[in-house]
């Protein structure tokens, strides 16, 4: 399925996040990685805000779609978890914390690309009622 044009920029950002996640999981915790992580922190905050705004509009268009509501709640919880883990990773910069952050990022991107974005495209982005 071709990605909806409103989700395409987010999918491109996911690609960048996956590359960083793999470095967090398997790379050396050096200053280059720390710098990239600091820069990505701001990008992630903007990315999360955009996703949540799109999700809010979709949920308003499909208020009875319980599956969508559950997926959006999961997305929000994962966003907060990633933000907290990122703060800890930058503070301690320990290999184990960086590895865990990488794992969380990979799992989150997979969830959004395979489940949430597909649900959004199935109807609620256009305001069509897609009931569960």
trRosetta pair geometry for C-beta under 8 A, 3 or more apart (Angstrom, degrees):
i j d omega theta_ij theta_ji phi_ij phi_ji
1 118 6.9 104 59 -121 150 89
1 121 6.6 134 149 118 137 153
3 7 5.1 -118 177 89 102 107
3 8 5.1 134 107 -84 119 70
3 11 5.2 -51 -143 -19 169 157
3 117 7.0 -17 -133 164 97 134
3 121 7.5 -115 -143 -78 46 144
4 7 4.7 71 65 15 89 105
4 8 7.2 -135 93 -31 43 80
4 117 7.8 -159 25 -175 102 94
4 120 7.2 -106 21 114 145 104
4 121 5.0 -168 -30 -105 117 99
4 125 5.6 29 -167 109 173 171
5 8 5.5 -29 -144 -1 38 122
6 54 6.5 150 148 -126 118 128
6 125 6.2 174 53 -162 138 129
7 10 5.3 -62 -163 45 59 115
7 11 5.9 61 141 -27 84 103
7 54 7.5 124 -85 -179 78 163
7 117 5.3 117 -162 -144 152 114
7 120 6.9 134 -68 91 136 137
7 121 7.1 -73 5 -63 149 104
7 125 7.6 -80 -34 -100 110 151
8 11 5.6 -55 -145 35 33 112
8 12 6.5 34 156 -19 66 102
9 12 5.6 -52 -150 34 35 112
9 13 6.5 35 151 -17 66 104
9 50 8.0 -64 95 151 117 158
10 13 5.6 -53 -149 37 34 112
10 14 6.5 44 147 -27 64 100
10 47 6.7 123 -129 -156 82 91
10 50 6.6 -162 -83 107 108 124
10 51 6.2 109 -130 -80 141 92
10 54 7.9 -85 -40 9 151 157
10 112 7.8 -104 146 150 121 136
10 117 7.7 -175 94 -96 127 126
11 14 5.3 -44 -150 27 36 119
11 15 7.0 45 149 -25 61 94
11 113 6.6 97 -121 -109 92 102
11 117 7.3 76 -74 -127 103 166
12 15 5.7 -44 -161 22 38 115
12 16 7.2 35 145 -13 63 100
13 16 5.6 -51 -156 36 42 112
13 17 6.3 43 147 -20 69 105
13 43 7.1 -169 -151 165 118 112
13 47 5.3 -170 141 -112 154 127
14 17 5.4 -55 -146 39 35 114
14 18 6.3 40 154 -24 67 102
14 109 4.6 135 -158 -144 106 113
14 112 6.9 -151 -100 81 138 126
14 113 6.2 143 158 -60 168 117
15 18 5.8 -51 -151 31 30 112
15 19 6.9 31 151 -18 61 102
16 19 5.8 -53 -155 32 34 112
16 20 6.6 30 150 -14 66 105
16 40 8.0 -170 135 -119 108 109
16 43 7.9 -61 105 144 138 153
17 20 5.6 -56 -150 40 35 110
17 21 6.1 41 150 -26 68 105
17 40 7.3 128 -108 -161 73 126
17 44 7.5 99 -106 -93 120 95
17 47 7.8 161 -57 149 134 176
17 105 5.6 -143 164 -178 104 119
17 109 5.9 171 93 -74 123 133
18 21 5.3 -48 -142 33 33 117
18 22 6.6 36 157 -20 63 100
18 105 7.3 -177 -94 133 43 106
18 106 6.4 81 -127 -107 79 73
18 109 5.7 -121 -69 80 95 170
19 22 6.0 -53 -154 32 30 110
19 23 6.9 29 148 -15 62 104
20 23 5.6 -56 -154 37 37 112
20 24 6.3 39 149 -22 69 104
20 36 6.3 -166 -123 143 109 120
20 37 7.3 140 -171 -89 123 66
20 40 5.7 91 -132 -93 169 162
20 102 7.8 -147 123 -112 64 85
20 105 7.2 -65 89 141 94 166
21 24 5.5 -52 -149 34 33 114
21 25 6.3 30 153 -17 65 107
21 101 7.7 -140 -126 122 74 72
21 102 4.2 127 -171 -151 67 72
21 103 7.7 157 -173 -38 108 17
21 105 3.9 -150 -95 87 121 125
21 106 4.8 161 148 -52 150 83
21 109 7.5 -130 -17 1 155 134
22 25 5.7 -55 -146 38 32 111
22 26 6.1 -22 171 25 67 110
22 27 7.7 83 121 -26 61 100
22 102 6.7 132 -68 -160 15 124
22 106 7.8 88 -62 -77 67 119
23 26 6.9 -83 -131 58 21 73
23 27 3.9 2 -168 -10 68 141
23 33 6.1 -167 147 -120 118 107
23 36 7.4 5 94 88 154 151
23 102 7.5 -161 67 -104 46 127
24 27 6.8 -8 -53 35 15 103
24 33 7.4 141 -89 -168 60 121
24 37 7.5 97 -88 -90 109 116
24 89 7.7 -13 -146 -158 123 151
24 98 4.6 -144 -165 171 84 85
24 99 6.6 174 141 -90 79 27
24 101 5.4 -87 171 85 149 99
24 102 3.3 -179 88 -64 107 107
24 105 7.2 88 42 22 145 136
25 98 7.7 -157 -70 129 27 81
25 99 5.2 76 -129 -137 54 67
25 102 3.6 -147 -49 115 83 154
25 103 6.5 106 -96 -52 113 69
25 106 7.7 9 -44 -25 139 133
26 102 7.9 -175 -7 162 63 171
27 30 7.9 -90 148 15 103 92
27 33 5.8 164 112 -90 131 136
28 33 6.9 -170 88 -17 57 139
29 33 5.9 -107 -136 72 39 143
29 34 7.4 64 -176 -52 73 90
29 93 5.6 139 178 169 128 89
29 94 7.4 -68 -91 -170 172 10
29 95 5.6 -125 -21 -81 130 70
29 98 5.7 -173 -91 -14 111 160
30 33 5.4 101 54 11 63 100
30 34 7.2 -117 109 -4 36 93
31 34 5.3 -51 -144 38 37 115
31 35 6.2 41 156 -22 68 103
32 35 5.8 -52 -149 34 30 111
32 36 6.5 28 153 -16 63 106
33 36 5.7 -54 -147 38 32 111
33 37 6.2 34 153 -20 65 108
33 98 7.6 33 149 -145 136 145
34 37 5.6 -58 -148 37 29 113
34 38 6.4 32 154 -21 65 104
34 90 7.3 109 -149 -131 86 74
34 93 6.2 -9 -96 -119 112 131
35 38 5.8 -51 -147 33 31 111
35 39 6.5 27 155 -14 64 106
36 39 5.8 -56 -149 40 32 110
36 40 6.0 30 153 -20 66 111
37 40 5.6 -54 -140 38 30 111
37 41 6.6 48 153 -39 61 95
37 86 7.3 -177 -179 -154 103 93
37 89 6.8 -114 -174 116 148 121
37 90 6.3 -173 124 -85 124 93
38 41 5.8 -40 -158 9 31 118
38 90 6.7 102 -84 -123 77 128
39 42 6.7 -58 -171 31 39 104
39 43 6.8 31 142 -11 68 112
40 43 5.2 -59 -149 44 45 116
40 44 5.9 50 152 -27 75 103
41 44 5.8 -52 -148 33 27 112
41 45 6.7 30 153 -21 61 103
41 86 5.9 150 -110 159 96 136
41 90 7.3 0 -68 -54 142 145
42 45 5.7 -50 -151 31 33 112
42 46 6.7 29 153 -13 64 105
43 46 5.9 -59 -153 40 32 109
43 47 6.0 35 150 -23 67 110
44 47 5.3 -55 -142 38 32 115
44 48 6.1 34 159 -21 68 104
44 82 7.1 -131 -180 129 140 125
44 83 7.5 177 123 -88 126 75
44 86 7.1 -174 66 -75 161 167
45 48 6.0 -52 -145 35 27 110
45 49 6.5 28 154 -19 61 107
45 83 7.6 76 -90 -108 81 112
46 49 5.8 -56 -150 36 30 112
46 50 6.4 30 153 -19 65 106
47 50 5.9 -57 -152 35 29 110
47 51 6.4 27 153 -16 65 107
48 51 5.8 -55 -147 38 32 111
48 52 6.1 28 157 -17 66 109
48 79 4.6 116 -142 -144 126 126
48 83 7.6 -25 -36 -58 170 112
49 52 5.9 -58 -145 39 28 109
49 53 6.4 30 155 -20 63 107
50 53 5.8 -55 -148 35 30 111
50 54 6.5 28 155 -16 65 106
51 54 5.9 -57 -150 38 31 109
51 55 6.1 31 152 -20 66 110
51 75 6.6 -132 142 170 126 135
51 79 7.7 -175 75 -81 129 133
51 112 7.3 -50 -140 -135 141 139
52 55 5.4 -52 -143 38 33 115
52 56 6.3 40 154 -25 64 102
52 75 7.5 179 -88 119 73 118
52 76 6.7 80 -110 -94 111 90
52 79 7.2 -26 -59 -35 116 171
53 56 5.7 -49 -147 31 30 113
53 57 6.7 29 154 -15 62 103
54 57 5.9 -57 -153 37 32 109
54 58 6.3 29 151 -18 66 109
54 120 7.2 25 144 -143 112 149
54 125 7.5 -8 -176 -115 102 92
55 58 5.6 -56 -146 38 32 111
55 59 6.1 29 157 -18 67 107
55 72 4.5 142 -178 -126 127 113
55 75 6.5 -163 -87 72 159 150
55 116 7.8 -33 -99 -174 112 122
55 120 7.6 -88 -100 -91 63 124
56 59 5.9 -56 -145 38 28 108
56 60 6.4 31 154 -20 63 106
57 60 5.7 -54 -149 35 31 113
57 61 6.5 28 152 -17 64 107
58 61 5.6 -58 -151 38 33 110
58 62 6.3 -18 164 26 69 106
58 68 6.6 -127 130 -176 112 138
58 72 7.8 -179 76 -76 111 131
58 120 5.4 -66 -117 -129 160 92
58 124 3.9 74 -168 134 95 116
58 125 5.8 -28 -100 -79 109 49
59 62 6.5 -77 -134 64 28 74
59 63 6.5 67 164 -98 67 54
59 65 7.5 -130 -125 58 60 104
59 68 6.2 -178 -96 127 76 116
59 69 6.2 94 -130 -92 115 73
59 72 5.9 -38 -62 -20 129 168
59 124 7.3 30 -64 -177 32 142
60 63 6.7 7 -144 -65 26 92
61 124 5.3 142 83 -162 113 74
61 125 7.9 117 58 -114 156 4
61 126 7.8 166 165 89 156 32
61 127 4.0 -116 -151 -120 129 60
61 128 7.6 28 152 25 117 27
61 129 7.8 -146 145 -78 74 55
62 65 4.0 16 143 -5 115 125
62 68 5.9 61 97 39 126 159
62 123 6.6 94 -80 109 143 103
62 124 4.0 -80 0 -108 136 108
62 127 7.7 -178 -44 -152 81 33
62 128 7.5 12 -78 91 112 42
62 129 5.5 146 -120 -127 84 51
62 130 5.6 -16 -133 38 149 75
62 131 7.6 -160 -168 -72 102 52
64 129 6.9 20 50 -156 108 110
64 131 5.3 -18 109 -111 108 99
65 68 3.9 34 117 18 119 118
65 69 6.4 153 95 -19 67 84
65 119 7.8 144 163 174 135 113
65 123 7.9 170 -86 81 147 118
65 124 6.2 -93 16 -71 163 131
65 129 7.3 -173 -51 -165 102 62
65 130 5.4 36 -102 83 133 74
65 131 5.7 -133 -91 -112 66 36
65 132 5.7 110 -158 -28 58 88
66 69 5.3 -51 -145 37 37 115
66 70 6.3 39 155 -20 67 103
66 131 8.0 37 7 -164 79 67
66 132 4.6 -89 50 31 84 141
67 70 5.8 -55 -151 36 30 110
67 71 6.4 29 152 -17 65 107
67 119 6.4 -146 119 -135 108 139
67 132 3.9 144 -15 -96 100 127
68 71 5.7 -57 -147 38 32 110
68 72 6.2 31 156 -19 67 106
68 119 5.4 176 -95 149 82 130
68 120 7.5 110 -130 -77 113 60
68 124 5.8 77 -116 -26 160 161
68 130 7.1 97 -39 82 129 106
68 132 7.4 -153 -2 -51 73 109
69 72 5.8 -55 -147 36 29 110
69 73 6.4 31 154 -19 63 105
70 73 5.7 -53 -149 35 31 112
70 74 6.4 34 152 -19 64 104
71 74 5.6 -52 -150 36 33 113
71 75 6.4 39 150 -23 65 103
71 115 6.1 -158 -128 133 128 109
71 116 4.7 166 164 -100 125 84
71 119 5.8 138 26 38 166 158
72 75 5.4 -48 -148 32 35 116
72 76 6.5 36 153 -18 65 103
72 116 7.4 118 -74 -135 53 116
73 76 5.8 -53 -150 36 32 111
73 77 6.4 32 153 -17 65 106
74 77 5.8 -57 -148 38 32 111
74 78 6.2 29 155 -17 66 108
74 111 7.0 -115 128 168 126 145
74 116 7.9 -147 74 -71 109 118
75 78 5.9 -60 -149 39 28 109
75 79 6.3 34 152 -25 64 104
75 111 7.5 -172 -88 117 75 121
75 112 6.7 83 -113 -91 110 96
75 116 5.9 71 -67 -100 126 157
76 79 5.6 -49 -149 29 32 115
76 80 6.7 28 155 -15 64 102
77 80 6.0 -56 -153 37 32 108
77 81 6.3 32 150 -19 66 108
78 81 5.4 -53 -143 38 35 114
78 82 6.1 36 157 -20 67 105
78 104 7.4 173 -161 -178 92 98
78 107 8.0 -138 -139 103 133 97
78 108 4.8 157 163 -113 137 111
78 111 7.2 164 -42 60 170 150
79 82 5.9 -57 -149 36 27 110
79 83 6.4 29 153 -20 63 106
79 108 8.0 124 -69 -151 51 141
80 83 5.7 -53 -148 35 32 113
80 84 6.4 29 155 -16 65 106
81 84 5.9 -58 -150 38 30 109
81 85 6.2 25 155 -15 66 110
81 104 6.5 -140 121 -157 111 140
82 85 5.7 -57 -141 42 30 109
82 86 6.0 35 156 -24 65 108
82 101 7.3 96 -146 -148 71 81
82 104 5.6 179 -95 131 83 127
82 105 6.6 96 -129 -81 122 71
82 108 6.3 -17 -61 -40 135 164
83 86 5.7 -54 -146 35 27 114
83 87 6.6 29 154 -20 62 103
84 87 5.8 -53 -152 33 32 111
84 88 6.6 28 152 -14 64 105
85 88 5.6 -54 -149 39 35 111
85 89 6.1 39 152 -25 67 106
85 97 7.1 -178 -170 -171 83 88
85 100 6.4 -126 -156 112 130 104
85 101 4.9 169 138 -96 116 86
85 104 5.9 102 54 28 166 161
86 89 5.5 -51 -143 34 31 114
86 90 6.4 27 158 -15 64 104
86 101 6.1 107 -82 -135 59 132
87 90 6.1 -58 -149 38 28 106
87 91 6.3 26 153 -19 63 111
88 91 5.6 -60 -146 39 31 112
88 92 6.0 -3 169 9 71 111
88 97 5.6 -129 121 -156 102 137
89 92 6.8 -67 -133 52 22 86
89 93 6.6 68 168 -91 57 43
89 94 7.8 -117 -133 41 57 65
89 97 4.6 -175 -100 134 71 110
89 98 5.4 110 -148 -84 115 60
89 101 4.8 -13 -62 -37 150 149
90 93 6.7 15 -152 -65 23 84
92 97 5.5 95 74 10 123 157
93 97 7.5 -114 -117 67 6 123
93 98 7.1 30 -158 -52 48 115
94 97 4.6 82 63 11 91 104
94 98 6.8 -164 88 -7 43 88
95 98 5.7 -59 -145 40 29 111
95 99 6.1 33 156 -23 66 107
96 99 5.7 -52 -147 34 29 113
96 100 6.4 29 154 -18 63 106
97 100 5.7 -52 -146 37 32 111
97 101 6.4 36 153 -20 65 104
98 101 5.7 -52 -149 35 31 113
98 102 6.5 36 151 -20 63 104
99 102 5.7 -54 -154 34 31 114
99 103 6.6 33 149 -19 64 104
100 103 5.6 -51 -150 34 34 113
100 104 6.4 34 152 -19 66 105
101 104 5.7 -55 -148 37 32 112
101 105 6.3 33 154 -20 65 106
102 105 5.8 -55 -147 35 30 111
102 106 6.4 29 157 -18 65 105
103 106 5.9 -57 -150 36 30 109
103 107 6.3 24 157 -14 66 109
104 107 5.9 -59 -146 41 29 108
104 108 6.0 29 157 -20 66 111
105 108 5.8 -57 -144 38 28 111
105 109 6.3 26 160 -17 65 107
106 109 6.1 -57 -147 37 27 107
106 110 6.4 27 155 -18 63 109
107 110 5.8 -57 -149 37 29 112
107 111 6.4 32 153 -21 64 106
108 111 5.7 -53 -150 34 31 112
108 112 6.4 25 156 -14 65 106
109 112 5.9 -57 -147 39 31 107
109 113 6.0 21 160 -11 68 113
110 113 6.1 -62 -140 44 26 103
110 114 5.6 0 171 2 66 121
111 114 6.6 -70 -131 49 17 94
111 115 5.4 -37 -170 34 60 118
111 116 6.4 49 139 -10 77 106
112 115 7.2 -63 -103 55 10 77
112 116 4.7 -40 -134 47 53 123
112 117 5.7 61 159 -25 69 100
113 116 7.9 23 -9 49 17 84
113 117 5.6 -11 -127 25 30 133
113 118 8.0 54 153 -28 38 91
114 117 7.8 69 15 43 15 95
114 118 6.6 -19 167 -10 29 126
115 118 6.1 -73 -149 38 14 107
115 119 6.4 11 160 -17 59 110
116 119 5.7 -58 -150 35 29 110
116 120 6.4 29 154 -19 65 105
117 120 5.5 -50 -147 35 35 115
117 121 6.3 31 155 -15 66 107
118 121 5.8 -57 -147 41 31 108
118 122 6.4 42 151 -34 63 104
119 122 5.5 -49 -150 22 32 119
119 124 7.2 10 140 20 78 120
119 130 7.3 171 -174 109 74 145
120 124 5.6 -81 -138 66 52 99
120 125 4.9 67 163 -48 88 101
121 125 6.0 0 -95 6 40 131
122 130 5.2 104 112 -133 99 158
123 126 6.5 -84 -167 48 39 96
123 128 3.9 -97 -165 82 91 104
123 129 6.8 -37 153 85 133 16
123 130 3.2 143 57 -48 141 118
124 127 7.2 49 -161 -82 41 18
124 128 6.9 -106 -73 60 31 63
124 129 8.0 44 -90 -118 74 24
124 130 5.5 -93 -42 26 84 115
